[in-house]
Amino acid sequence: MPIVDNDGTRIYYETHGEGPPLLLVHGSGGHHAAWWQQVAALRDRHTVVTLDLRGFGNSDDDDTFDSRHFPGDIVAVIEAADLRGAVLLGQSIGAAAALKAALRVPDRVSGVILAHSLGGIDHPDITPLVKADRAEAEKLPVIDRLLTAQFRADDPAKTFLFTQMGTFNTARMQDLRNLASDGPSIEDVAGIRLAFLAGQRDAVLSPATVTRAHELVPGSLLEVVPGAPHSMYWERPDLFNTAVAKLAAELGRN
């Protein structure tokens, strides 16, 4: 089991396949194994790296629950695996950690895919939109924010497994709020190639908000997937994997 030490906290990661490196950063209810449908689909064309942020999965819990350490966990994995020209993909809250990690080691990163997230980017035109989306989402039960009712009815086994993923974690959503508390600004990310990946049926972050962010970030890419919910990677892995492969290829071009 590959383990890297980040300032005394042991961070677990895995490497699968070969090709241009693609590092996947999970969201608040996930860990490295949540990407099972992505690893199997993408390892033939990418070196796929998954990790457990501190407090998740097989990584240590440092007792602080301070998500501002997450970017350092990602950087430690990037350096331990000696990744160069990597595309980082962050799902939901993992996107903020992935973006901040990329800003620390831009020489090792060819781009960042922000999946169902704006990566914590702070701008007067989009920050109020994100807050309004969140306020609407909080009116719904958590499961309704993440998976569609149709999927839950059609596939109760995968729905059950989805809900069990979080039981392997110590960290909880309420511990992670400070991750996006200090930007970055659009000017801060000017040197990083960004791609926004959104779902048309995302109940947490609306496609309109993501589209506005894309318009404000020069040179960014945008993929809005029809019919896809917030947890597209789980519910519609076929659509998610196709979009990720496309965006990763575009970000990987010099």
C-alpha positions as CSV (number, residue, x, y, z in Angstrom):
1,M,0.0,0.0,0.0
2,P,1.7,3.3,-1.1
3,I,1.8,5.7,1.8
4,V,3.3,9.2,1.8
5,D,3.9,11.3,4.9
6,N,2.7,14.9,4.9
7,D,3.9,16.6,8.0
8,G,3.3,13.6,10.2
9,T,0.0,12.5,8.6
10,R,0.1,9.3,6.6
11,I,-1.7,9.7,3.2
12,Y,-2.8,6.7,1.3
13,Y,-2.8,6.5,-2.5
14,E,-2.9,4.1,-5.4
15,T,-1.6,4.1,-9.0
16,H,-3.3,2.2,-11.8
17,G,-2.6,1.8,-15.5
18,E,-0.2,3.8,-17.7
19,G,-0.3,6.9,-19.8
20,P,-0.6,10.6,-19.1
21,P,-1.2,11.0,-15.3
22,L,-4.8,11.7,-14.1
23,L,-5.2,12.2,-10.4
24,L,-8.7,11.9,-8.9
25,V,-9.6,13.8,-5.7
26,H,-12.8,12.6,-4.0
27,G,-15.6,14.6,-2.5
28,S,-16.9,14.8,1.1
29,G,-18.6,11.3,1.0
30,G,-15.9,9.5,-0.9
31,H,-12.4,8.1,-0.7
32,H,-10.1,6.3,-3.2
33,A,-12.5,3.4,-3.8
34,A,-15.4,5.6,-4.8
35,W,-13.6,5.9,-8.2
36,W,-14.0,2.2,-9.0
37,Q,-16.0,3.0,-12.2
38,Q,-13.4,5.5,-13.3
39,V,-10.3,3.5,-12.7
40,A,-11.6,0.5,-14.6
41,A,-12.6,2.7,-17.6
42,L,-9.6,5.1,-17.7
43,R,-6.5,3.0,-16.7
44,D,-5.9,1.8,-20.3
45,R,-5.2,5.4,-21.4
46,H,-4.0,7.1,-18.3
47,T,-1.9,6.5,-15.2
48,V,-4.8,6.9,-12.8
49,V,-3.9,8.0,-9.3
50,T,-6.4,7.9,-6.4
51,L,-5.9,9.0,-2.9
52,D,-7.6,9.4,0.5
53,L,-7.4,12.9,1.9
54,R,-6.7,13.0,5.7
55,G,-9.7,11.8,7.7
56,F,-10.9,9.7,4.7
57,G,-10.5,6.0,3.9
58,N,-7.1,4.6,4.7
59,S,-5.4,7.9,5.5
60,D,-4.7,9.1,9.0
61,D,-7.0,11.3,10.9
62,D,-5.0,14.2,12.3
63,D,-7.7,15.2,14.8
64,T,-7.8,18.8,13.5
65,F,-10.4,18.2,10.8
66,D,-8.8,21.2,9.0
67,S,-9.5,20.8,5.3
68,R,-6.9,23.5,4.5
69,H,-4.3,20.7,4.9
70,F,-5.9,18.8,1.9
71,P,-3.9,20.6,-0.8
72,G,-0.7,19.6,0.9
73,D,-1.9,16.0,1.0
74,I,-2.4,16.1,-2.8
75,V,1.0,17.7,-3.4
76,A,2.6,15.0,-1.3
77,V,1.1,12.3,-3.5
78,I,2.0,14.2,-6.7
79,E,5.7,14.4,-5.5
80,A,5.8,10.8,-4.1
81,A,4.4,9.4,-7.4
82,D,6.7,11.7,-9.3
83,L,3.8,12.9,-11.5
84,R,4.6,15.4,-14.3
85,G,2.1,16.9,-16.7
86,A,-0.7,15.6,-14.5
87,V,-4.4,16.5,-14.9
88,L,-6.0,16.9,-11.5
89,L,-9.7,16.2,-11.2
90,G,-11.6,17.2,-8.1
91,Q,-15.2,16.1,-7.5
92,S,-17.4,18.6,-5.6
93,I,-15.5,19.8,-2.5
94,G,-12.4,17.9,-3.7
95,A,-12.1,20.4,-6.5
96,A,-11.1,23.2,-4.2
97,A,-8.3,21.0,-2.8
98,A,-7.2,20.0,-6.3
99,L,-7.1,23.6,-7.5
100,K,-5.1,24.8,-4.5
101,A,-2.7,21.9,-4.9
102,A,-2.2,22.8,-8.6
103,L,-1.3,26.3,-7.6
104,R,1.4,25.1,-5.3
105,V,3.1,22.9,-8.0
106,P,2.1,24.3,-11.4
107,D,5.2,22.9,-13.0
108,R,3.9,19.4,-12.4
109,V,0.3,20.0,-13.5
110,S,-1.1,20.5,-17.1
111,G,-4.6,21.3,-15.9
112,V,-7.4,20.9,-13.4
113,I,-10.9,19.6,-14.0
114,L,-13.4,21.1,-11.6
115,A,-16.3,18.6,-11.5
116,H,-19.6,19.9,-10.1
117,S,-17.6,22.7,-8.4
118,L,-16.0,26.1,-9.0
119,G,-13.0,25.0,-6.9
120,G,-13.6,27.8,-4.4
121,I,-12.9,30.6,-7.0
122,D,-14.0,33.9,-5.5
123,H,-15.4,36.6,-7.7
124,P,-18.2,39.1,-7.1
125,D,-20.2,37.8,-10.1
126,I,-20.2,34.2,-9.1
127,T,-19.9,33.9,-5.3
128,P,-23.5,35.1,-4.8
129,L,-24.7,32.6,-7.4
130,V,-22.9,29.7,-5.6
131,K,-24.5,30.8,-2.3
132,A,-27.9,31.0,-3.9
133,D,-27.5,27.5,-5.4
134,R,-26.4,26.1,-2.0
135,A,-29.4,27.7,-0.2
136,E,-31.7,25.9,-2.7
137,A,-29.9,22.6,-2.3
138,E,-30.1,22.7,1.5
139,K,-33.9,22.6,1.2
140,L,-33.6,19.1,-0.1
141,P,-32.6,15.8,1.7
142,V,-29.0,15.1,1.1
143,I,-29.6,12.1,-1.1
144,D,-31.9,14.2,-3.3
145,R,-29.0,16.6,-3.9
146,L,-26.7,13.9,-5.0
147,L,-28.6,11.2,-6.9
148,T,-31.8,11.3,-9.0
149,A,-35.0,9.6,-7.7
150,Q,-35.1,7.5,-10.9
151,F,-31.7,6.1,-10.3
152,R,-32.4,5.3,-6.7
153,A,-35.6,3.4,-7.7
154,D,-33.9,1.6,-10.6
155,D,-30.7,0.6,-8.8
156,P,-31.2,0.3,-5.0
157,A,-28.0,-1.8,-4.7
158,K,-25.7,0.9,-6.1
159,T,-27.6,3.5,-4.1
160,F,-27.0,1.6,-0.9
161,L,-23.3,1.2,-1.7
162,F,-23.1,4.9,-2.4
163,T,-24.6,5.7,1.1
164,Q,-22.1,3.3,2.7
165,M,-19.0,4.9,1.2
166,G,-19.0,7.7,3.8
167,T,-19.0,5.2,6.7
168,F,-15.3,4.6,6.1
169,N,-14.4,8.3,6.8
170,T,-13.8,10.2,10.0
171,A,-14.1,13.6,8.5
172,R,-17.6,14.9,7.9
173,M,-19.1,17.6,5.7
174,Q,-19.4,20.1,8.6
175,D,-15.6,19.8,9.1
176,L,-14.8,20.9,5.5
177,R,-16.4,24.3,5.2
178,N,-13.2,26.3,5.5
179,L,-11.6,24.7,2.4
180,A,-13.0,27.4,0.1
181,S,-12.7,30.2,2.7
182,D,-9.8,32.1,1.1
183,G,-10.3,32.1,-2.6
184,P,-8.4,31.8,-5.0
185,S,-9.4,34.7,-7.2
186,I,-9.6,34.5,-11.0
187,E,-6.3,36.4,-11.2
188,D,-4.7,33.7,-9.0
189,V,-5.6,30.9,-11.3
190,A,-4.5,32.6,-14.5
191,G,-1.5,30.3,-14.9
192,I,-3.5,27.1,-14.5
193,R,-5.5,25.6,-17.4
194,L,-9.0,24.9,-16.1
195,A,-12.0,22.9,-17.3
196,F,-15.5,23.0,-15.7
197,L,-17.5,19.8,-15.8
198,A,-21.1,20.2,-14.8
199,G,-24.3,18.2,-14.8
200,Q,-27.5,19.6,-16.3
201,R,-29.5,18.1,-13.3
202,D,-27.0,19.1,-10.6
203,A,-29.1,20.1,-7.5
204,V,-26.1,21.5,-5.7
205,L,-24.5,23.8,-8.3
206,S,-26.5,24.9,-11.3
207,P,-25.2,24.8,-14.9
208,A,-25.9,28.5,-15.2
209,T,-23.5,29.3,-12.3
210,V,-20.8,27.0,-13.8
211,T,-21.3,28.6,-17.2
212,R,-20.9,32.1,-15.8
213,A,-17.7,31.0,-14.1
214,H,-16.4,29.6,-17.4
215,E,-17.2,32.9,-19.1
216,L,-15.1,34.8,-16.5
217,V,-12.0,32.5,-16.5
218,P,-10.1,33.2,-19.7
219,G,-9.2,30.1,-21.7
220,S,-11.2,27.7,-19.6
221,L,-13.1,24.7,-21.0
222,L,-16.7,23.8,-20.2
223,E,-18.6,20.6,-20.5
224,V,-22.3,20.5,-19.4
225,V,-23.6,16.9,-19.5
226,P,-27.3,16.6,-20.3
227,G,-29.4,14.7,-17.7
228,A,-26.5,14.3,-15.2
229,P,-26.8,14.9,-11.4
230,H,-24.3,16.1,-8.9
231,S,-22.8,12.6,-8.4
232,M,-22.5,11.9,-12.1
233,Y,-19.4,9.9,-11.5
234,W,-21.5,7.3,-9.6
235,E,-24.9,7.5,-11.3
236,R,-23.8,8.0,-14.9
237,P,-20.1,6.8,-15.1
238,D,-20.4,6.4,-18.8
239,L,-21.1,10.1,-19.4
240,F,-18.7,11.2,-16.7
241,N,-15.8,9.1,-18.0
242,T,-16.3,10.2,-21.6
243,A,-16.3,13.8,-20.5
244,V,-13.2,13.4,-18.3
245,A,-11.3,11.7,-21.1
246,K,-12.2,14.5,-23.5
247,L,-11.2,17.3,-21.1
248,A,-8.1,15.6,-19.9
249,A,-6.9,15.2,-23.5
250,E,-7.6,18.9,-24.2
251,L,-5.8,20.0,-21.1
252,G,-2.9,17.7,-21.8
253,R,-2.1,19.3,-25.1
254,N,0.8,21.8,-25.1
